[in-house]
Amino acid sequence: MIPPKSDHEKAFIDEVISNFKSLNTNDMDDVVKLDYMVKGIGYIVNQVWNGNAKKSRISKHSKQWWLDKCSQALDNYRNSRSLENWKNFKKVIKNVKRSYFNDKIQEIANKRKSHWELTSWINR
């Protein structure tokens, strides 16, 4: 997995774009060359994914909304044990959760156009 809005996601996208730019798309005049190009694109994405993704174990404690900045704020608190860093960690968590769930609500509302879908997602 690659966490959304993370440095790993940005690196993945940048590397894919860079590799796509290096492909030679001149002389694409038959199906064989097109097939070769499509396979090359698949290979690029696969290689870049393997270089930037990390394996994750899904458990009942997993949090889809957790981002790199949550980990950084937690590490800051753990290193200093200060009340100010604890408050900052809680603030980061609150903002990240709010953003994540607002995005999810918008996605469901826009995609399915049904409030029943939204209530079934919330009750999971």
C-alpha positions in Angstrom: 0.0 0.0 0.0 1.0 3.6 -0.4 -0.7 5.9 2.1 -2.7 8.7 0.4 -1.3 12.2 0.6 2.1 10.9 1.8 5.7 11.4 0.6 5.6 7.9 -0.8 2.6 8.7 -2.9 4.2 11.8 -4.3 7.4 9.9 -5.0 5.4 7.2 -6.8 3.6 9.6 -9.0 6.7 11.6 -9.8 8.6 8.5 -10.7 5.8 7.1 -12.9 5.5 10.4 -14.7 9.3 10.6 -15.2 9.4 7.1 -16.6 6.4 7.7 -18.9 8.2 10.8 -20.3 11.2 8.6 -21.3 9.0 6.3 -23.4 9.5 6.6 -27.1 6.0 6.9 -28.7 7.2 7.7 -32.2 6.7 5.1 -34.9 3.5 3.6 -33.3 2.0 2.4 -36.5 0.9 -1.2 -35.8 -0.7 -3.4 -33.1 2.5 -5.1 -32.2 4.2 -1.9 -31.3 1.2 -0.7 -29.4 1.1 -4.0 -27.4 4.8 -3.6 -26.6 4.2 -0.1 -25.4 1.3 -1.1 -23.2 3.3 -3.9 -21.6 6.1 -1.4 -21.1 3.8 0.9 -19.3 2.5 -1.9 -17.1 6.1 -2.9 -16.3 7.0 0.7 -15.3 4.1 1.0 -13.0 4.8 -2.3 -11.4 8.4 -1.6 -10.8 7.7 1.9 -9.4 5.0 0.5 -7.2 7.3 -2.2 -5.8 9.9 0.5 -5.1 7.5 2.9 -3.2 4.8 0.7 -1.6 5.1 -0.9 1.7 3.4 -4.1 2.9 0.8 -3.6 5.5 -1.0 -5.9 7.7 -4.7 -5.2 7.9 -6.1 -5.8 11.4 -9.1 -4.7 13.4 -6.9 -1.8 14.7 -5.9 -0.5 11.3 -6.8 3.2 10.6 -7.2 4.2 7.0 -7.1 7.8 7.8 -3.6 7.6 9.5 -1.0 9.7 7.5 2.8 10.2 7.8 2.2 13.5 9.6 0.3 11.6 12.3 3.3 9.4 12.8 5.6 12.4 12.9 3.5 14.2 15.5 3.4 11.0 17.6 7.2 10.6 17.3 7.6 14.3 18.4 5.5 13.7 21.4 7.2 10.4 22.3 10.7 12.0 22.1 9.8 15.0 24.2 6.9 13.9 26.4 5.8 17.6 26.5 2.2 18.7 27.0 2.6 21.0 24.0 3.6 18.2 21.7 0.8 16.0 23.0 -1.7 18.8 22.2 -0.2 19.2 18.7 -0.5 15.4 18.2 -4.2 15.5 19.1 -4.7 18.5 16.9 -3.1 16.7 13.9 -5.2 13.6 14.5 -8.4 15.7 14.7 -7.6 17.5 11.5 -6.6 14.4 9.6 -9.7 12.5 10.7 -11.9 15.4 9.8 -10.4 15.7 6.3 -10.5 12.0 5.7 -14.1 11.5 6.7 -15.3 14.7 4.9 -13.6 13.3 1.7 -15.3 10.0 2.2 -18.7 11.6 2.7 -18.2 13.7 -0.4 -17.1 10.7 -2.4 -20.1 8.6 -1.4 -22.5 11.5 -1.9 -21.2 12.4 -5.4 -20.7 8.8 -6.6 -23.9 7.2 -5.6 -26.3 10.1 -5.1 -28.0 8.3 -2.3 -28.2 9.1 1.3 -28.8 5.4 2.0 -25.4 4.5 0.8 -23.9 7.1 3.1 -25.8 5.7 6.2 -24.8 2.1 5.3 -21.1 3.2 5.1 -21.3 5.0 8.4 -22.8 2.0 10.2 -20.1 -0.4 9.1 
